[in-house]
Amino acid sequence: MATKPKDTIVNKVANSGLINMDLEDFYPTGPRLGIDMVDYLFQGLILREKDFRAELAQTDWSAYQGANVYIHCSADAIVPLWAYMLLSSVLAPFASKVVFGSSQDLEAALYQEIIDQMDTEEFTGKRVIVKGCSNRPVPNQAFVALVQKIQPHVKSLMFGEACSTVPVYKRK
């Protein structure tokens, strides 16, 4: 008795016209480094301009070449705005990106830059699923920014996996 050949497995998701998008695929490369202004404060409280400028001038900034840098102050001290500006100015020839805030603020800024540069043409009139789980840190702000960027172009926007999505937007 001859056996019947099994039916061919059809990938319905691949044939559905859905675009699966994983923000992890856009994970910004490059090292992340932080600079704590507390290291420049006299007695951990105040910033002395002359000392600060001297220390900046003596520092070898090449360690920050190509790095993504966040500047913050872990002390409860008043640091004048010009000090952050000056440090940013010194880092500009070396660092790829400099932000004020936490490491999470840096991640959000890196993703924002990527999303801002994203070409939305491929999403025009399409149904898009944005994957939520990832192995790398994708800030919540990246998901919000992505919606703002692609929603005007898509037919529908969903969150999750193809087998279980949460509707976010559907064009009327």
C-alpha positions, 0 to 999 in steps of 0.5 A, a space after each residue: 500500500 502506497 502512502 500519501 505524500 504529506 501536504 506541503 507546509 505553507 507559511 501563511 505569515 510569509 504569504 500574508 503581506 505582513 511586515 514583521 519589524 523588530 527594533 532590535 535589528 536596528 540596535 545602535 552599535 558602538 560602545 557606551 560610556 558615561 561621564 559623571 560630573 561628580 569627578 570634577 567637583 571640588 569636595 563633591 559639591 561645587 565646580 571650580 571653572 579654572 580647575 575644571 578647564 585645566 582637567 579637561 585640557 589635560 585629559 586624553 579624550 581618545 578613549 571616547 573615539 567612536 563612543 556614545 557618551 552620556 553625561 550625568 551628575 550622581 551628586 546632589 550638586 548644582 552644576 552650571 549648564 555651561 559646564 555640560 556644554 564645555 564637556 560636550 564641546 571637548 567630546 565632539 571631535 571624538 564621540 559619535 553621540 553625546 547626550 545629557 542624562 542617563 544610559 537609558 536617555 542615551 539609548 533613547 536618543 540613539 534609537 530616535 536618531 535611527 527612527 528619524 532617518 528611517 525610510 517609510 516608503 516600504 510601509 506605505 499601505 502595509 500591515 506592520 507587526 512590531 515585535 516586542 520581545 528582544 535580547 537587547 535593550 530597546 527603550 520604550 521611547 523607541 516604540 513610541 517614536 516608531 508609531 509616530 514615524 510610520 503610522 501615517 503610512 501604514 494600513 495597520 499597525 500591530 504589536 507582538 508576534 504574528 500568532 498573537 498581536 495587539 492592534 495599535 492602529 488601523 486606517 479607516 
